[in-house]
Amino acid sequence: MIKVPLIKLNDGNSIPQVGLGLWQITDEKKFSKAFNAAIEAGYRHFDTAQAYHNEAYLGRAIKQSKISRQEIFITTKIAVQNFGDKKSRKSFEQSLKNLDISYVDLLLLHFPVPVLRKKTWLTVEELKTQGLTKSIGVSNFTPRHLLSMEEYAKELPSINQVEMHVFLQQSKLREYCSKKGIVVEAYSPLAHAKAMDNQVIKQLSDKYNKSYAQIMLRWALQQEVVIIPKSVNPDRIKENIDIFNFKLSNVEIDLLKKQDKNLRTCWNPELVP
C-alpha cells in the first residue's frame, strides 16, 4: 500500500496530496468497487460534492470499510443552486446526513456564483467555527475572485480547486495562490484524455517505464499541488497513485512547461464577474 504525503494548509490542518475524484460516479456498485480499490492502493482522500449525487455512497462505503473516520479525508462542495445563507446551511446539513458523519475535512464553494458567493462564504466560515468542517475553500475561483474575497472574508480559503494539468498549467493563478498561502488542488489532472498524443510526454513515459497518465500526474505533483484523478477502473486507480517512485528532472519539468496550451476541458470561470 502506498503512503501519500501530506500538504500543510494555512489553517494548520493537512491534506493528502493525492485523492480520488468522485465526479460522475452515480452507480453505487461501481462506486463501491472504485472505493475499495482506492483504499487497498493507499488512498485516504475522497472528493465528492452535492452536485455529484453520491455523498451517501461515500458514507456507506466508509462505514463498510471499517477504516476509522480519522484516517479518511472527506471533501464536499456547496452546489451552485444551494448558494445563499439559509440554503447553503440547510444543504450542508443534508450533506452531513448523506455522508453519515459529524464533520467534513474540507468544505468548498463549488463555483464563484455572482452576488451570492459573499453571503455563502460567510456562512461557510460560521460552519467551520461550529466544528462542522475542519477547513474551508473554494473551487474554480480566479485571482480576480480571490482578490474580491479579501474585502469580506475573515479567513482566506485553504484550498482553491481548479482544472489544472500539463496543458492548462494555471501559472498566474498558482503564483497568486502561493503568495496568499492558498493551496491549489488540481481536478481533471489528466485533461479528460483529450490530449494523449504529446511527444514529450510519450518520450518520458518510455524513459521512466511509466504510463502517459503517470507522467502527467507526476508533473502536477512536482508543482506542489494536490491532485484528484478520477477513475472507476481498479487498475487505473492503482496506477494513478503509483507515482512516488520516480522524479522528473528540472530539464524535463522545463520541457513540460512548454506544453501548456490553455486547454480547458470543463467550465471557464474567467467569464464569471
ChimeraX attribute file (.defattr): number of C-alpha atoms within 10 A of each C-alpha:
attribute: neighborCount
match mode: 1-to-1
recipient: residues
	/A:1	12
	/A:2	14
	/A:3	14
	/A:4	19
	/A:5	12
	/A:6	13
	/A:7	16
	/A:8	14
	/A:9	16
	/A:10	17
	/A:11	15
	/A:12	9
	/A:13	14
	/A:14	17
	/A:15	22
	/A:16	20
	/A:17	20
	/A:18	28
	/A:19	27
	/A:20	25
	/A:21	21
	/A:22	24
	/A:23	18
	/A:24	15
	/A:25	20
	/A:26	14
	/A:27	10
	/A:28	15
	/A:29	11
	/A:30	13
	/A:31	20
	/A:32	20
	/A:33	14
	/A:34	24
	/A:35	26
	/A:36	16
	/A:37	19
	/A:38	27
	/A:39	20
	/A:40	14
	/A:41	20
	/A:42	17
	/A:43	25
	/A:44	23
	/A:45	22
	/A:46	20
	/A:47	22
	/A:48	23
	/A:49	22
	/A:50	20
	/A:51	17
	/A:52	16
	/A:53	16
	/A:54	22
	/A:55	26
	/A:56	17
	/A:57	20
	/A:58	22
	/A:59	18
	/A:60	15
	/A:61	19
	/A:62	20
	/A:63	14
	/A:64	11
	/A:65	12
	/A:66	8
	/A:67	13
	/A:68	9
	/A:69	14
	/A:70	8
	/A:71	9
	/A:72	17
	/A:73	18
	/A:74	25
	/A:75	22
	/A:76	25
	/A:77	26
	/A:78	26
	/A:79	20
	/A:80	17
	/A:81	12
	/A:82	21
	/A:83	26
	/A:84	21
	/A:85	17
	/A:86	13
	/A:87	16
	/A:88	23
	/A:89	19
	/A:90	12
	/A:91	18
	/A:92	23
	/A:93	16
	/A:94	14
	/A:95	24
	/A:96	19
	/A:97	15
	/A:98	18
	/A:99	23
	/A:100	16
	/A:101	14
	/A:102	12
	/A:103	21
	/A:104	23
	/A:105	21
	/A:106	23
	/A:107	30
	/A:108	24
	/A:109	28
	/A:110	25
	/A:111	21
	/A:112	22
	/A:113	20
	/A:114	11
	/A:115	11
	/A:116	14
	/A:117	21
	/A:118	20
	/A:119	16
	/A:120	22
	/A:121	27
	/A:122	16
	/A:123	19
	/A:124	25
	/A:125	20
	/A:126	14
	/A:127	20
	/A:128	18
	/A:129	12
	/A:130	11
	/A:131	13
	/A:132	20
	/A:133	23
	/A:134	18
	/A:135	27
	/A:136	25
	/A:137	24
	/A:138	27
	/A:139	24
	/A:140	19
	/A:141	23
	/A:142	22
	/A:143	16
	/A:144	13
	/A:145	18
	/A:146	21
	/A:147	13
	/A:148	11
	/A:149	17
	/A:150	11
	/A:151	9
	/A:152	12
	/A:153	15
	/A:154	11
	/A:155	15
	/A:156	21
	/A:157	27
	/A:158	26
	/A:159	25
	/A:160	25
	/A:161	24
	/A:162	25
	/A:163	25
	/A:164	26
	/A:165	24
	/A:166	24
	/A:167	22
	/A:168	18
	/A:169	23
	/A:170	18
	/A:171	13
	/A:172	11
	/A:173	17
	/A:174	22
	/A:175	13
	/A:176	16
	/A:177	20
	/A:178	12
	/A:179	8
	/A:180	15
	/A:181	15
	/A:182	22
	/A:183	23
	/A:184	26
	/A:185	24
	/A:186	25
	/A:187	25
	/A:188	20
	/A:189	26
	/A:190	27
	/A:191	22
	/A:192	14
	/A:193	12
	/A:194	11
	/A:195	11
	/A:196	13
	/A:197	10
	/A:198	12
	/A:199	10
	/A:200	15
	/A:201	23
	/A:202	16
	/A:203	13
	/A:204	19
	/A:205	17
	/A:206	11
	/A:207	9
	/A:208	14
	/A:209	12
	/A:210	16
	/A:211	17
	/A:212	20
	/A:213	22
	/A:214	23
	/A:215	27
	/A:216	22
	/A:217	24
	/A:218	21
	/A:219	23
	/A:220	22
	/A:221	18
	/A:222	14
	/A:223	13
	/A:224	14
	/A:225	19
	/A:226	24
	/A:227	30
	/A:228	25
	/A:229	25
	/A:230	23
	/A:231	21
	/A:232	20
	/A:233	14
	/A:234	18
	/A:235	13
	/A:236	18
	/A:237	21
	/A:238	21
	/A:239	15
	/A:240	26
	/A:241	25
	/A:242	20
	/A:243	22
	/A:244	13
	/A:245	7
	/A:246	12
	/A:247	15
	/A:248	15
	/A:249	10
	/A:250	10
	/A:251	9
	/A:252	14
	/A:253	16
	/A:254	11
	/A:255	13
	/A:256	21
	/A:257	16
	/A:258	12
	/A:259	16
	/A:260	15
	/A:261	11
	/A:262	13
	/A:263	16
	/A:264	16
	/A:265	15
	/A:266	12
	/A:267	10
	/A:268	13
	/A:269	16
	/A:270	13
	/A:271	7
	/A:272	13
	/A:273	10
